[in-house]
Amino acid sequence: MCGSPHIHYVAGMITGEKYRCEDCGYEGSLILEMDVEEYKKWIKRRGDESGIER
Ligand SMILES: [Zn+2]
C-alpha cells in the first residue's frame, strides 16, 4: 500500500479487517502489511488530515 490517508474501512472479515485505498486501489488488512509504529503514524496523519477537512 502507498501510505495514503485516503483509505476507507470496508468490512470486518474472519481473517481481519479490510480496507481500500482510493489512491492506488489497494485492498486488504493494513495491519498485516505495516509495522506497528508505521501504523500509528498513519492513524495520526489520517486524523490530522480529517481534522483539517472539517
Ligand atoms: Zn494506496
mmCIF file of the protein (N, C-alpha, C, O) and its ligand, coordinates in Angstrom:
data_MODEL
# 
_entry.id   MODEL 
# 
loop_
_entity.id 
_entity.type 
_entity.pdbx_number_of_molecules 
1 polymer     1 
2 non-polymer 1 
# 
_entity_poly.entity_id                      1 
_entity_poly.type                           'polypeptide(L)' 
_entity_poly.nstd_linkage                   no 
_entity_poly.nstd_monomer                   no 
_entity_poly.pdbx_seq_one_letter_code       MCGSPHIHYVAGMITGEKYRCEDCGYEGSLILEMDVEEYKKWIKRRGDESGIER 
_entity_poly.pdbx_seq_one_letter_code_can   MCGSPHIHYVAGMITGEKYRCEDCGYEGSLILEMDVEEYKKWIKRRGDESGIER 
_entity_poly.pdbx_strand_id                 A 
# 
loop_
_entity_poly_seq.entity_id 
_entity_poly_seq.num 
_entity_poly_seq.mon_id 
_entity_poly_seq.hetero 
1 1  MET n 
1 2  CYS n 
1 3  GLY n 
1 4  SER n 
1 5  PRO n 
1 6  HIS n 
1 7  ILE n 
1 8  HIS n 
1 9  TYR n 
1 10 VAL n 
1 11 ALA n 
1 12 GLY n 
1 13 MET n 
1 14 ILE n 
1 15 THR n 
1 16 GLY n 
1 17 GLU n 
1 18 LYS n 
1 19 TYR n 
1 20 ARG n 
1 21 CYS n 
1 22 GLU n 
1 23 ASP n 
1 24 CYS n 
1 25 GLY n 
1 26 TYR n 
1 27 GLU n 
1 28 GLY n 
1 29 SER n 
1 30 LEU n 
1 31 ILE n 
1 32 LEU n 
1 33 GLU n 
1 34 MET n 
1 35 ASP n 
1 36 VAL n 
1 37 GLU n 
1 38 GLU n 
1 39 TYR n 
1 40 LYS n 
1 41 LYS n 
1 42 TRP n 
1 43 ILE n 
1 44 LYS n 
1 45 ARG n 
1 46 ARG n 
1 47 GLY n 
1 48 ASP n 
1 49 GLU n 
1 50 SER n 
1 51 GLY n 
1 52 ILE n 
1 53 GLU n 
1 54 ARG n 
# 
loop_
_struct_asym.id 
_struct_asym.entity_id 
A 1 
B 2 
# 
loop_
_chem_comp.id 
_chem_comp.type 
_chem_comp.mon_nstd_flag 
ALA 'L-peptide linking' y 
ARG 'L-peptide linking' y 
ASP 'L-peptide linking' y 
CYS 'L-peptide linking' y 
GLU 'L-peptide linking' y 
GLY 'peptide linking'   y 
HIS 'L-peptide linking' y 
ILE 'L-peptide linking' y 
LEU 'L-peptide linking' y 
LYS 'L-peptide linking' y 
MET 'L-peptide linking' y 
PRO 'L-peptide linking' y 
SER 'L-peptide linking' y 
THR 'L-peptide linking' y 
TRP 'L-peptide linking' y 
TYR 'L-peptide linking' y 
VAL 'L-peptide linking' y 
ZN  non-polymer         . 
# 
_pdbx_entity_nonpoly.entity_id   2 
_pdbx_entity_nonpoly.name        ? 
_pdbx_entity_nonpoly.comp_id     ZN 
# 
_pdbx_nonpoly_scheme.asym_id         B 
_pdbx_nonpoly_scheme.entity_id       2 
_pdbx_nonpoly_scheme.mon_id          ZN 
_pdbx_nonpoly_scheme.ndb_seq_num     1 
_pdbx_nonpoly_scheme.pdb_seq_num     101 
_pdbx_nonpoly_scheme.auth_seq_num    101 
_pdbx_nonpoly_scheme.pdb_mon_id      ZN 
_pdbx_nonpoly_scheme.auth_mon_id     ZN 
_pdbx_nonpoly_scheme.pdb_strand_id   A 
_pdbx_nonpoly_scheme.pdb_ins_code    . 
# 
loop_
_atom_site.group_PDB 
_atom_site.id 
_atom_site.type_symbol 
_atom_site.label_atom_id 
_atom_site.label_alt_id 
_atom_site.label_comp_id 
_atom_site.label_asym_id 
_atom_site.label_entity_id 
_atom_site.label_seq_id 
_atom_site.pdbx_PDB_ins_code 
_atom_site.Cartn_x 
_atom_site.Cartn_y 
_atom_site.Cartn_z 
_atom_site.occupancy 
_atom_site.B_iso_or_equiv 
_atom_site.pdbx_formal_charge 
_atom_site.auth_seq_id 
_atom_site.auth_comp_id 
_atom_site.auth_asym_id 
_atom_site.auth_atom_id 
_atom_site.pdbx_PDB_model_num 
ATOM   1   N  N  . MET A 1 1  ? 0.840   -1.203  0.000  1.00 0.00 ? 1   MET A N  1 
ATOM   2   C  CA . MET A 1 1  ? 0.000   0.000   0.000  1.00 0.00 ? 1   MET A CA 1 
ATOM   3   C  C  . MET A 1 1  ? 0.868   1.242   0.000  1.00 0.00 ? 1   MET A C  1 
ATOM   4   O  O  . MET A 1 1  ? 2.048   1.170   0.342  1.00 0.00 ? 1   MET A O  1 
ATOM   5   N  N  . CYS A 1 2  ? 0.301   2.388   -0.380 1.00 0.00 ? 2   CYS A N  1 
ATOM   6   C  CA . CYS A 1 2  ? 1.098   3.573   -0.667 1.00 0.00 ? 2   CYS A CA 1 
ATOM   7   C  C  . CYS A 1 2  ? 1.236   4.522   0.522  1.00 0.00 ? 2   CYS A C  1 
ATOM   8   O  O  . CYS A 1 2  ? 2.005   5.481   0.463  1.00 0.00 ? 2   CYS A O  1 
ATOM   9   N  N  . GLY A 1 3  ? 0.489   4.258   1.611  1.00 0.00 ? 3   GLY A N  1 
ATOM   10  C  CA . GLY A 1 3  ? 0.573   5.138   2.772  1.00 0.00 ? 3   GLY A CA 1 
ATOM   11  C  C  . GLY A 1 3  ? -0.347  6.331   2.675  1.00 0.00 ? 3   GLY A C  1 
ATOM   12  O  O  . GLY A 1 3  ? -0.273  7.234   3.508  1.00 0.00 ? 3   GLY A O  1 
ATOM   13  N  N  . SER A 1 4  ? -1.202  6.359   1.691  1.00 0.00 ? 4   SER A N  1 
ATOM   14  C  CA . SER A 1 4  ? -2.163  7.446   1.544  1.00 0.00 ? 4   SER A CA 1 
ATOM   15  C  C  . SER A 1 4  ? -3.150  7.475   2.710  1.00 0.00 ? 4   SER A C  1 
ATOM   16  O  O  . SER A 1 4  ? -3.536  6.424   3.221  1.00 0.00 ? 4   SER A O  1 
ATOM   17  N  N  . PRO A 1 5  ? -3.556  8.661   3.127  1.00 0.00 ? 5   PRO A N  1 
ATOM   18  C  CA . PRO A 1 5  ? -4.601  8.744   4.152  1.00 0.00 ? 5   PRO A CA 1 
ATOM   19  C  C  . PRO A 1 5  ? -5.995  8.513   3.587  1.00 0.00 ? 5   PRO A C  1 
ATOM   20  O  O  . PRO A 1 5  ? -6.963  8.444   4.345  1.00 0.00 ? 5   PRO A O  1 
ATOM   21  N  N  . HIS A 1 6  ? -6.110  8.393   2.298  1.00 0.00 ? 6   HIS A N  1 
ATOM   22  C  CA . HIS A 1 6  ? -7.427  8.233   1.679  1.00 0.00 ? 6   HIS A CA 1 
ATOM   23  C  C  . HIS A 1 6  ? -7.823  6.770   1.638  1.00 0.00 ? 6   HIS A C  1 
ATOM   24  O  O  . HIS A 1 6  ? -8.037  6.188   0.574  1.00 0.00 ? 6   HIS A O  1 
ATOM   25  N  N  . ILE A 1 7  ? -7.914  6.191   2.832  1.00 0.00 ? 7   ILE A N  1 
ATOM   26  C  CA . ILE A 1 7  ? -8.223  4.773   2.947  1.00 0.00 ? 7   ILE A CA 1 
ATOM   27  C  C  . ILE A 1 7  ? -9.505  4.617   3.747  1.00 0.00 ? 7   ILE A C  1 
ATOM   28  O  O  . ILE A 1 7  ? -9.685  5.238   4.795  1.00 0.00 ? 7   ILE A O  1 
ATOM   29  N  N  . HIS A 1 8  ? -10.369 3.795   3.244  1.00 0.00 ? 8   HIS A N  1 
ATOM   30  C  CA . HIS A 1 8  ? -11.659 3.596   3.891  1.00 0.00 ? 8   HIS A CA 1 
ATOM   31  C  C  . HIS A 1 8  ? -11.779 2.179   4.411  1.00 0.00 ? 8   HIS A C  1 
ATOM   32  O  O  . HIS A 1 8  ? -11.346 1.219   3.773  1.00 0.00 ? 8   HIS A O  1 
ATOM   33  N  N  . TYR A 1 9  ? -12.369 2.076   5.567  1.00 0.00 ? 9   TYR A N  1 
ATOM   34  C  CA . TYR A 1 9  ? -12.691 0.778   6.137  1.00 0.00 ? 9   TYR A CA 1 
ATOM   35  C  C  . TYR A 1 9  ? -13.804 0.149   5.313  1.00 0.00 ? 9   TYR A C  1 
ATOM   36  O  O  . TYR A 1 9  ? -14.833 0.778   5.068  1.00 0.00 ? 9   TYR A O  1 
ATOM   37  N  N  . VAL A 1 10 ? -13.600 -1.086  4.888  1.00 0.00 ? 10  VAL A N  1 
ATOM   38  C  CA . VAL A 1 10 ? -14.587 -1.750  4.045  1.00 0.00 ? 10  VAL A CA 1 
ATOM   39  C  C  . VAL A 1 10 ? -15.439 -2.709  4.861  1.00 0.00 ? 10  VAL A C  1 
ATOM   40  O  O  . VAL A 1 10 ? -16.666 -2.607  4.846  1.00 0.00 ? 10  VAL A O  1 
ATOM   41  N  N  . ALA A 1 11 ? -14.825 -3.620  5.559  1.00 0.00 ? 11  ALA A N  1 
ATOM   42  C  CA . ALA A 1 11 ? -15.583 -4.640  6.277  1.00 0.00 ? 11  ALA A CA 1 
ATOM   43  C  C  . ALA A 1 11 ? -14.694 -5.389  7.250  1.00 0.00 ? 11  ALA A C  1 
ATOM   44  O  O  . ALA A 1 11 ? -13.478 -5.471  7.078  1.00 0.00 ? 11  ALA A O  1 
ATOM   45  N  N  . GLY A 1 12 ? -15.331 -5.932  8.274  1.00 0.00 ? 12  GLY A N  1 
ATOM   46  C  CA . GLY A 1 12 ? -14.636 -6.851  9.157  1.00 0.00 ? 12  GLY A CA 1 
ATOM   47  C  C  . GLY A 1 12 ? -14.861 -8.267  8.643  1.00 0.00 ? 12  GLY A C  1 
ATOM   48  O  O  . GLY A 1 12 ? -15.996 -8.676  8.398  1.00 0.00 ? 12  GLY A O  1 
ATOM   49  N  N  . MET A 1 13 ? -13.790 -8.997  8.486  1.00 0.00 ? 13  MET A N  1 
ATOM   50  C  CA . MET A 1 13 ? -13.894 -10.360 7.968  1.00 0.00 ? 13  MET A CA 1 
ATOM   51  C  C  . MET A 1 13 ? -13.312 -11.324 8.979  1.00 0.00 ? 13  MET A C  1 
ATOM   52  O  O  . MET A 1 13 ? -12.720 -10.918 9.980  1.00 0.00 ? 13  MET A O  1 
ATOM   53  N  N  . ILE A 1 14 ? -13.485 -12.593 8.709  1.00 0.00 ? 14  ILE A N  1 
ATOM   54  C  CA . ILE A 1 14 ? -12.933 -13.624 9.589  1.00 0.00 ? 14  ILE A CA 1 
ATOM   55  C  C  . ILE A 1 14 ? -11.417 -13.477 9.677  1.00 0.00 ? 14  ILE A C  1 
ATOM   56  O  O  . ILE A 1 14 ? -10.822 -13.669 10.738 1.00 0.00 ? 14  ILE A O  1 
ATOM   57  N  N  . THR A 1 15 ? -10.821 -13.142 8.577  1.00 0.00 ? 15  THR A N  1 
ATOM   58  C  CA . THR A 1 15 ? -9.359  -13.016 8.525  1.00 0.00 ? 15  THR A CA 1 
ATOM   59  C  C  . THR A 1 15 ? -8.859  -11.695 9.063  1.00 0.00 ? 15  THR A C  1 
ATOM   60  O  O  . THR A 1 15 ? -7.655  -11.513 9.241  1.00 0.00 ? 15  THR A O  1 
ATOM   61  N  N  . GLY A 1 16 ? -9.774  -10.763 9.325  1.00 0.00 ? 16  GLY A N  1 
ATOM   62  C  CA . GLY A 1 16 ? -9.341  -9.467  9.836  1.00 0.00 ? 16  GLY A CA 1 
ATOM   63  C  C  . GLY A 1 16 ? -10.143 -8.362  9.187  1.00 0.00 ? 16  GLY A C  1 
ATOM   64  O  O  . GLY A 1 16 ? -11.108 -8.614  8.465  1.00 0.00 ? 16  GLY A O  1 
ATOM   65  N  N  . GLU A 1 17 ? -9.733  -7.130  9.453  1.00 0.00 ? 17  GLU A N  1 
ATOM   66  C  CA . GLU A 1 17 ? -10.441 -6.008  8.868  1.00 0.00 ? 17  GLU A CA 1 
ATOM   67  C  C  . GLU A 1 17 ? -9.933  -5.747  7.452  1.00 0.00 ? 17  GLU A C  1 
ATOM   68  O  O  . GLU A 1 17 ? -8.796  -6.068  7.103  1.00 0.00 ? 17  GLU A O  1 
ATOM   69  N  N  . LYS A 1 18 ? -10.801 -5.164  6.665  1.00 0.00 ? 18  LYS A N  1 
ATOM   70  C  CA . LYS A 1 18 ? -10.435 -4.919  5.279  1.00 0.00 ? 18  LYS A CA 1 
ATOM   71  C  C  . LYS A 1 18 ? -10.551 -3.431  4.984  1.00 0.00 ? 18  LYS A C  1 
ATOM   72  O  O  . LYS A 1 18 ? -11.511 -2.774  5.389  1.00 0.00 ? 18  LYS A O  1 
ATOM   73  N  N  . TYR A 1 19 ? -9.565  -2.917  4.279  1.00 0.00 ? 19  TYR A N  1 
ATOM   74  C  CA . TYR A 1 19 ? -9.525  -1.502  3.925  1.00 0.00 ? 19  TYR A CA 1 
ATOM   75  C  C  . TYR A 1 19 ? -9.297  -1.360  2.429  1.00 0.00 ? 19  TYR A C  1 
ATOM   76  O  O  . TYR A 1 19 ? -8.747  -2.246  1.776  1.00 0.00 ? 19  TYR A O  1 
ATOM   77  N  N  . ARG A 1 20 ? -9.731  -0.227  1.908  1.00 0.00 ? 20  ARG A N  1 
ATOM   78  C  CA . ARG A 1 20 ? -9.496  0.048   0.499  1.00 0.00 ? 20  ARG A CA 1 
ATOM   79  C  C  . ARG A 1 20 ? -8.891  1.443   0.355  1.00 0.00 ? 20  ARG A C  1 
ATOM   80  O  O  . ARG A 1 20 ? -9.359  2.398   0.975  1.00 0.00 ? 20  ARG A O  1 
ATOM   81  N  N  . CYS A 1 21 ? -7.863  1.550   -0.456 1.00 0.00 ? 21  CYS A N  1 
ATOM   82  C  CA . CYS A 1 21 ? -7.194  2.822   -0.701 1.00 0.00 ? 21  CYS A CA 1 
ATOM   83  C  C  . CYS A 1 21 ? -7.747  3.444   -1.979 1.00 0.00 ? 21  CYS A C  1 
ATOM   84  O  O  . CYS A 1 21 ? -7.777  2.800   -3.028 1.00 0.00 ? 21  CYS A O  1 
ATOM   85  N  N  . GLU A 1 22 ? -8.177  4.679   -1.890 1.00 0.00 ? 22  GLU A N  1 
ATOM   86  C  CA . GLU A 1 22 ? -8.736  5.356   -3.059 1.00 0.00 ? 22  GLU A CA 1 
ATOM   87  C  C  . GLU A 1 22 ? -7.658  5.779   -4.044 1.00 0.00 ? 22  GLU A C  1 
ATOM   88  O  O  . GLU A 1 22 ? -7.931  5.946   -5.232 1.00 0.00 ? 22  GLU A O  1 
ATOM   89  N  N  . ASP A 1 23 ? -6.437  5.954   -3.556 1.00 0.00 ? 23  ASP A N  1 
ATOM   90  C  CA . ASP A 1 23 ? -5.376  6.461   -4.431 1.00 0.00 ? 23  ASP A CA 1 
ATOM   91  C  C  . ASP A 1 23 ? -4.780  5.376   -5.317 1.00 0.00 ? 23  ASP A C  1 
ATOM   92  O  O  . ASP A 1 23 ? -4.508  5.620   -6.492 1.00 0.00 ? 23  ASP A O  1 
ATOM   93  N  N  . CYS A 1 24 ? -4.575  4.189   -4.772 1.00 0.00 ? 24  CYS A N  1 
ATOM   94  C  CA . CYS A 1 24 ? -3.897  3.156   -5.559 1.00 0.00 ? 24  CYS A CA 1 
ATOM   95  C  C  . CYS A 1 24 ? -4.745  1.907   -5.739 1.00 0.00 ? 24  CYS A C  1 
ATOM   96  O  O  . CYS A 1 24 ? -4.338  0.977   -6.435 1.00 0.00 ? 24  CYS A O  1 
ATOM   97  N  N  . GLY A 1 25 ? -5.929  1.876   -5.115 1.00 0.00 ? 25  GLY A N  1 
ATOM   98  C  CA . GLY A 1 25 ? -6.802  0.723   -5.292 1.00 0.00 ? 25  GLY A CA 1 
ATOM   99  C  C  . GLY A 1 25 ? -6.456  -0.454  -4.400 1.00 0.00 ? 25  GLY A C  1 
ATOM   100 O  O  . GLY A 1 25 ? -7.038  -1.531  -4.533 1.00 0.00 ? 25  GLY A O  1 
ATOM   101 N  N  . TYR A 1 26 ? -5.511  -0.253  -3.491 1.00 0.00 ? 26  TYR A N  1 
ATOM   102 C  CA . TYR A 1 26 ? -5.143  -1.317  -2.557 1.00 0.00 ? 26  TYR A CA 1 
ATOM   103 C  C  . TYR A 1 26 ? -6.347  -1.796  -1.765 1.00 0.00 ? 26  TYR A C  1 
ATOM   104 O  O  . TYR A 1 26 ? -7.153  -0.991  -1.299 1.00 0.00 ? 26  TYR A O  1 
ATOM   105 N  N  . GLU A 1 27 ? -6.466  -3.106  -1.614 1.00 0.00 ? 27  GLU A N  1 
ATOM   106 C  CA . GLU A 1 27 ? -7.466  -3.677  -0.713 1.00 0.00 ? 27  GLU A CA 1 
ATOM   107 C  C  . GLU A 1 27 ? -6.806  -4.722  0.159  1.00 0.00 ? 27  GLU A C  1 
ATOM   108 O  O  . GLU A 1 27 ? -6.060  -5.574  -0.323 1.00 0.00 ? 27  GLU A O  1 
ATOM   109 N  N  . GLY A 1 28 ? -7.087  -4.647  1.444  1.00 0.00 ? 28  GLY A N  1 
ATOM   110 C  CA . GLY A 1 28 ? -6.534  -5.661  2.334  1.00 0.00 ? 28  GLY A CA 1 
ATOM   111 C  C  . GLY A 1 28 ? -6.511  -5.168  3.755  1.00 0.00 ? 28  GLY A C  1 
ATOM   112 O  O  . GLY A 1 28 ? -7.056  -4.106  4.059  1.00 0.00 ? 28  GLY A O  1 
ATOM   113 N  N  . SER A 1 29 ? -5.889  -5.922  4.624  1.00 0.00 ? 29  SER A N  1 
ATOM   114 C  CA . SER A 1 29 ? -5.792  -5.509  6.023  1.00 0.00 ? 29  SER A CA 1 
ATOM   115 C  C  . SER A 1 29 ? -4.439  -4.864  6.241  1.00 0.00 ? 29  SER A C  1 
ATOM   116 O  O  . SER A 1 29 ? -3.400  -5.522  6.198  1.00 0.00 ? 29  SER A O  1 
ATOM   117 N  N  . LEU A 1 30 ? -4.476  -3.572  6.473  1.00 0.00 ? 30  LEU A N  1 
ATOM   118 C  CA . LEU A 1 30 ? -3.270  -2.766  6.589  1.00 0.00 ? 30  LEU A CA 1 
ATOM   119 C  C  . LEU A 1 30 ? -2.316  -3.266  7.654  1.00 0.00 ? 30  LEU A C  1 
ATOM   120 O  O  . LEU A 1 30 ? -1.098  -3.249  7.481  1.00 0.00 ? 30  LEU A O  1 
ATOM   121 N  N  . ILE A 1 31 ? -2.887  -3.706  8.745  1.00 0.00 ? 31  ILE A N  1 
ATOM   122 C  CA . ILE A 1 31 ? -2.059  -4.012  9.908  1.00 0.00 ? 31  ILE A CA 1 
ATOM   123 C  C  . ILE A 1 31 ? -1.078  -5.139  9.597  1.00 0.00 ? 31  ILE A C  1 
ATOM   124 O  O  . ILE A 1 31 ? 0.024   -5.189  10.144 1.00 0.00 ? 31  ILE A O  1 
ATOM   125 N  N  . LEU A 1 32 ? -1.487  -6.023  8.728  1.00 0.00 ? 32  LEU A N  1 
ATOM   126 C  CA . LEU A 1 32 ? -0.607  -7.128  8.365  1.00 0.00 ? 32  LEU A CA 1 
ATOM   127 C  C  . LEU A 1 32 ? 0.566   -6.670  7.516  1.00 0.00 ? 32  LEU A C  1 
ATOM   128 O  O  . LEU A 1 32 ? 1.580   -7.363  7.426  1.00 0.00 ? 32  LEU A O  1 
ATOM   129 N  N  . GLU A 1 33 ? 0.435   -5.524  6.901  1.00 0.00 ? 33  GLU A N  1 
ATOM   130 C  CA . GLU A 1 33 ? 1.448   -5.098  5.942  1.00 0.00 ? 33  GLU A CA 1 
ATOM   131 C  C  . GLU A 1 33 ? 2.231   -3.873  6.395  1.00 0.00 ? 33  GLU A C  1 
ATOM   132 O  O  . GLU A 1 33 ? 3.062   -3.355  5.649  1.00 0.00 ? 33  GLU A O  1 
ATOM   133 N  N  . MET A 1 34 ? 1.971   -3.411  7.604  1.00 0.00 ? 34  MET A N  1 
ATOM   134 C  CA . MET A 1 34 ? 2.687   -2.274  8.184  1.00 0.00 ? 34  MET A CA 1 
ATOM   135 C  C  . MET A 1 34 ? 3.232   -2.726  9.522  1.00 0.00 ? 34  MET A C  1 
ATOM   136 O  O  . MET A 1 34 ? 2.660   -3.599  10.175 1.00 0.00 ? 34  MET A O  1 
ATOM   137 N  N  . ASP A 1 35 ? 4.335   -2.130  9.925  1.00 0.00 ? 35  ASP A N  1 
ATOM   138 C  CA . ASP A 1 35 ? 4.724   -2.394  11.305 1.00 0.00 ? 35  ASP A CA 1 
ATOM   139 C  C  . ASP A 1 35 ? 3.951   -1.444  12.219 1.00 0.00 ? 35  ASP A C  1 
ATOM   140 O  O  . ASP A 1 35 ? 3.343   -0.480  11.755 1.00 0.00 ? 35  ASP A O  1 
ATOM   141 N  N  . VAL A 1 36 ? 3.981   -1.722  13.507 1.00 0.00 ? 36  VAL A N  1 
ATOM   142 C  CA . VAL A 1 36 ? 3.101   -1.026  14.450 1.00 0.00 ? 36  VAL A CA 1 
ATOM   143 C  C  . VAL A 1 36 ? 3.372   0.469   14.477 1.00 0.00 ? 36  VAL A C  1 
ATOM   144 O  O  . VAL A 1 36 ? 2.434   1.265   14.500 1.00 0.00 ? 36  VAL A O  1 
ATOM   145 N  N  . GLU A 1 37 ? 4.633   0.861   14.475 1.00 0.00 ? 37  GLU A N  1 
ATOM   146 C  CA . GLU A 1 37 ? 4.968   2.289   14.533 1.00 0.00 ? 37  GLU A CA 1 
ATOM   147 C  C  . GLU A 1 37 ? 4.473   3.012   13.287 1.00 0.00 ? 37  GLU A C  1 
ATOM   148 O  O  . GLU A 1 37 ? 3.961   4.129   13.357 1.00 0.00 ? 37  GLU A O  1 
ATOM   149 N  N  . GLU A 1 38 ? 4.636   2.356   12.160 1.00 0.00 ? 38  GLU A N  1 
ATOM   150 C  CA . GLU A 1 38 ? 4.188   2.945   10.906 1.00 0.00 ? 38  GLU A CA 1 
ATOM   151 C  C  . GLU A 1 38 ? 2.667   3.110   10.923 1.00 0.00 ? 38  GLU A C  1 
ATOM   152 O  O  . GLU A 1 38 ? 2.135   4.124   10.471 1.00 0.00 ? 38  GLU A O  1 
ATOM   153 N  N  . TYR A 1 39 ? 1.991   2.112   11.442 1.00 0.00 ? 39  TYR A N  1 
ATOM   154 C  CA . TYR A 1 39 ? 0.531   2.149   11.532 1.00 0.00 ? 39  TYR A CA 1 
ATOM   155 C  C  . TYR A 1 39 ? 0.065   3.296   12.427 1.00 0.00 ? 39  TYR A C  1 
ATOM   156 O  O  . TYR A 1 39 ? -0.872  4.015   12.081 1.00 0.00 ? 39  TYR A O  1 
ATOM   157 N  N  . LYS A 1 40 ? 0.715   3.462   13.565 1.00 0.00 ? 40  LYS A N  1 
ATOM   158 C  CA . LYS A 1 40 ? 0.352   4.557   14.482 1.00 0.00 ? 40  LYS A CA 1 
ATOM   159 C  C  . LYS A 1 40 ? 0.550   5.914   13.817 1.00 0.00 ? 40  LYS A C  1 
ATOM   160 O  O  . LYS A 1 40 ? -0.288  6.806   13.950 1.00 0.00 ? 40  LYS A O  1 
ATOM   161 N  N  . LYS A 1 41 ? 1.653   6.065   13.107 1.00 0.00 ? 41  LYS A N  1 
ATOM   162 C  CA . LYS A 1 41 ? 1.906   7.326   12.398 1.00 0.00 ? 41  LYS A CA 1 
ATOM   163 C  C  . LYS A 1 41 ? 0.838   7.572   11.347 1.00 0.00 ? 41  LYS A C  1 
ATOM   164 O  O  . LYS A 1 41 ? 0.375   8.698   11.159 1.00 0.00 ? 41  LYS A O  1 
ATOM   165 N  N  . TRP A 1 42 ? 0.454   6.500   10.666 1.00 0.00 ? 42  TRP A N  1 
ATOM   166 C  CA . TRP A 1 42 ? -0.562  6.630   9.620  1.00 0.00 ? 42  TRP A CA 1 
ATOM   167 C  C  . TRP A 1 42 ? -1.899  7.062   10.217 1.00 0.00 ? 42  TRP A C  1 
ATOM   168 O  O  . TRP A 1 42 ? -2.570  7.938   9.673  1.00 0.00 ? 42  TRP A O  1 
ATOM   169 N  N  . ILE A 1 43 ? -2.283  6.446   11.337 1.00 0.00 ? 43  ILE A N  1 
ATOM   170 C  CA . ILE A 1 43 ? -3.531  6.811   12.004 1.00 0.00 ? 43  ILE A CA 1 
ATOM   171 C  C  . ILE A 1 43 ? -3.490  8.276   12.428 1.00 0.00 ? 43  ILE A C  1 
ATOM   172 O  O  . ILE A 1 43 ? -4.473  9.000   12.268 1.00 0.00 ? 43  ILE A O  1 
ATOM   173 N  N  . LYS A 1 44 ? -2.363  8.707   12.965 1.00 0.00 ? 44  LYS A N  1 
ATOM   174 C  CA . LYS A 1 44 ? -2.223  10.083  13.425 1.00 0.00 ? 44  LYS A CA 1 
ATOM   175 C  C  . LYS A 1 44 ? -2.327  11.045  12.241 1.00 0.00 ? 44  LYS A C  1 
ATOM   176 O  O  . LYS A 1 44 ? -3.042  12.046  12.305 1.00 0.00 ? 44  LYS A O  1 
ATOM   177 N  N  . ARG A 1 45 ? -1.616  10.735  11.174 1.00 0.00 ? 45  ARG A N  1 
ATOM   178 C  CA . ARG A 1 45 ? -1.627  11.583  9.981  1.00 0.00 ? 45  ARG A CA 1 
ATOM   179 C  C  . ARG A 1 45 ? -3.043  11.652  9.405  1.00 0.00 ? 45  ARG A C  1 
ATOM   180 O  O  . ARG A 1 45 ? -3.506  12.716  8.996  1.00 0.00 ? 45  ARG A O  1 
ATOM   181 N  N  . ARG A 1 46 ? -3.707  10.529  9.381  1.00 0.00 ? 46  ARG A N  1 
ATOM   182 C  CA . ARG A 1 46 ? -5.066  10.467  8.855  1.00 0.00 ? 46  ARG A CA 1 
ATOM   183 C  C  . ARG A 1 46 ? -6.003  11.320  9.715  1.00 0.00 ? 46  ARG A C  1 
ATOM   184 O  O  . ARG A 1 46 ? -6.848  12.048  9.194  1.00 0.00 ? 46  ARG A O  1 
ATOM   185 N  N  . GLY A 1 47 ? -5.843  11.220  11.036 1.00 0.00 ? 47  GLY A N  1 
ATOM   186 C  CA . GLY A 1 47 ? -6.663  12.014  11.952 1.00 0.00 ? 47  GLY A CA 1 
ATOM   187 C  C  . GLY A 1 47 ? -6.415  13.500  11.772 1.00 0.00 ? 47  GLY A C  1 
ATOM   188 O  O  . GLY A 1 47 ? -7.356  14.294  11.778 1.00 0.00 ? 47  GLY A O  1 
ATOM   189 N  N  . ASP A 1 48 ? -5.152  13.883  11.612 1.00 0.00 ? 48  ASP A N  1 
ATOM   190 C  CA . ASP A 1 48 ? -4.810  15.283  11.401 1.00 0.00 ? 48  ASP A CA 1 
ATOM   191 C  C  . ASP A 1 48 ? -5.467  15.813  10.132 1.00 0.00 ? 48  ASP A C  1 
ATOM   192 O  O  . ASP A 1 48 ? -6.005  16.920  10.114 1.00 0.00 ? 48  ASP A O  1 
ATOM   193 N  N  . GLU A 1 49 ? -5.417  15.016  9.079  1.00 0.00 ? 49  GLU A N  1 
ATOM   194 C  CA . GLU A 1 49 ? -5.985  15.470  7.813  1.00 0.00 ? 49  GLU A CA 1 
ATOM   195 C  C  . GLU A 1 49 ? -7.491  15.631  7.886  1.00 0.00 ? 49  GLU A C  1 
ATOM   196 O  O  . GLU A 1 49 ? -8.035  16.622  7.400  1.00 0.00 ? 49  GLU A O  1 
ATOM   197 N  N  . SER A 1 50 ? -8.172  14.661  8.492  1.00 0.00 ? 50  SER A N  1 
ATOM   198 C  CA . SER A 1 50 ? -9.627  14.767  8.572  1.00 0.00 ? 50  SER A CA 1 
ATOM   199 C  C  . SER A 1 50 ? -10.014 15.928  9.464  1.00 0.00 ? 50  SER A C  1 
ATOM   200 O  O  . SER A 1 50 ? -11.067 16.533  9.265  1.00 0.00 ? 50  SER A O  1 
ATOM   201 N  N  . GLY A 1 51 ? -9.186  16.250  10.441 1.00 0.00 ? 51  GLY A N  1 
ATOM   202 C  CA . GLY A 1 51 ? -9.438  17.413  11.280 1.00 0.00 ? 51  GLY A CA 1 
ATOM   203 C  C  . GLY A 1 51 ? -9.405  18.702  10.484 1.00 0.00 ? 51  GLY A C  1 
ATOM   204 O  O  . GLY A 1 51 ? -10.219 19.600  10.699 1.00 0.00 ? 51  GLY A O  1 
ATOM   205 N  N  . ILE A 1 52 ? -8.459  18.787  9.565  1.00 0.00 ? 52  ILE A N  1 
ATOM   206 C  CA . ILE A 1 52 ? -8.344  19.971  8.715  1.00 0.00 ? 52  ILE A CA 1 
ATOM   207 C  C  . ILE A 1 52 ? -9.543  20.083  7.774  1.00 0.00 ? 52  ILE A C  1 
ATOM   208 O  O  . ILE A 1 52 ? -10.080 21.168  7.547  1.00 0.00 ? 52  ILE A O  1 
ATOM   209 N  N  . GLU A 1 53 ? -9.943  18.942  7.239  1.00 0.00 ? 53  GLU A N  1 
ATOM   210 C  CA . GLU A 1 53 ? -11.056 18.931  6.288  1.00 0.00 ? 53  GLU A CA 1 
ATOM   211 C  C  . GLU A 1 53 ? -12.362 19.391  6.933  1.00 0.00 ? 53  GLU A C  1 
ATOM   212 O  O  . GLU A 1 53 ? -13.210 20.005  6.286  1.00 0.00 ? 53  GLU A O  1 
ATOM   213 N  N  . ARG A 1 54 ? -12.502 19.086  8.201  1.00 0.00 ? 54  ARG A N  1 
ATOM   214 C  CA . ARG A 1 54 ? -13.705 19.521  8.896  1.00 0.00 ? 54  ARG A CA 1 
ATOM   215 C  C  . ARG A 1 54 ? -13.568 20.981  9.279  1.00 0.00 ? 54  ARG A C  1 
ATOM   216 O  O  . ARG A 1 54 ? -14.479 21.550  9.879  1.00 0.00 ? 54  ARG A O  1 
HETATM 217 ZN ZN . ZN  B 2 .  ? -2.722  3.455   -1.694 1.00 0.00 2 101 ZN  A ZN 1 
# 
